[in-house]
């Protein structure tokens, strides 16, 4: 049999330093904050007035309409 050279997998993996990991966590934190802000805005709007979302199915191409109606209690 021919001699096979052993390839160390640790050498092939890209090295990521602590600064890069911190930067990625900060980016993920900002994205989650943005998603939270968008969801909060939609919920506030739904609670005060109806909202309709129109989507197109990527598989069949049909339009899908989703109506959200909230009911805010008086005094809030």
C-alpha positions, 0 to 999 in steps of 0.5 A: 500500500502507498504511504498516506500522509496524515492531514491534521484537521486543526490546521485546515480550520480557520482561526478566529480570535476573541475580537472576531467572536466579540464582533460577531456577538455584537452584530447578532445582538444588534440584529436581535434588537432590530427584530424586537423593535419591528415585532413590538411596532407590529404588535402595537399597531395590531392592538390599535387597528387591524393589519393585513399581510399579503404573502405569495406562496413560493411553491404554488404562487397563490396569494395568502392574506393574513388579517390580524385583529387586536382588541385593546382593553379600555384604560390601557 
